[in-house]
């Protein structure tokens, strides 16, 4: 009889349906909890299972982050990169702690008043290669810590107004700027570098006093329409680049204010003459670029420049080189010897040049002559 009962019990268990989970908390409803609930209902004791054992705890509502990266952009470590996205305007919801915002290579046409609202920590703003032709005069006011503004390769016809006082570097080349008014850089005492080449700027377009108050180290106005060295440039300059213009001569007084200049770029102009004594006002000059001009002789005054080390004179019309054109005579002192003199592509018979001509050059390999080929 006992054997028969055991056999029947085994058959009932075998025919039972498998467990099917219908909810997340089905595993918590084990036999013990079910039995306790049933017994409580049968004897009327009123015992009930506390709700916290019966129902899942409510999940907190979803809280979006305070700063959301703009759609399509990449945000990492306070750097927001939105380049090459075909944007026609500055995106919204830029994180407030952004320090570098990259918007280059888009189709932005206008910078509006509130485009940078709240970005008080922005350090660098890149707007290169867009189609910007209009900037609201108050657009940059929120950028209290901006130091680098790159807005080259756009359609601007004037220097943006109300530039941040914290600005250190401005690159605005390859636009359509024809005029620099007197108050263009007003109050920018921290400005160190301005790159504004590739604009249709003539000498008359630089208004007197346009650079007043600036203590620049670097200025580049290349690929413009300058016919002479502009007046009123900052006297603090260490580097001045005026290459690819229409400058015809260097006259006395053109460079008199640049006592700190150590690199002067005047290549690719129409310079035919350098007036005697015009270079003597550059006591610290180390590099002189006069290549690709129309000089017929080595500029006078080079032997008196004690720190001059590099002279580019290639691609001119120089027909002869004198023995004292580069080095001081007699007991003249030169504190830094030349390490680069280029004279190639000139109609000068190099075999006739005296060896003593380069007595103040560090090495013969520093002299680049080559054959002249018409």
Secondary structure, DSSP 8 states (H G I E B T S, - for coil): -HHHHHHHHHHHHHTS------SGGGGG--HHHHHHHHHHHHHT------HHHHS----------SS---TT-EEETTEEE--SS--SS--S---TT-SEEE--SS---EE-TTTTTT-TT--EEE--SS---EE-TTTTTT-TT--EEE--SS--SS--SS--TT--EEE--SS----B-TTTTTT-TT--EEE--SS---GGGB-TTTTTT---SEEE--SS--SS--SS--TT-SEEE--SS---EE-TTTTTT-TT--EEE--SS---EE-TTTTTT-TT--EEE--SS--SS--TTGGG-TT--EEE--SS------TTSSS--TT---SS-BSEEE--SSS--GGGS-GGGGTTBS-GGGEE------
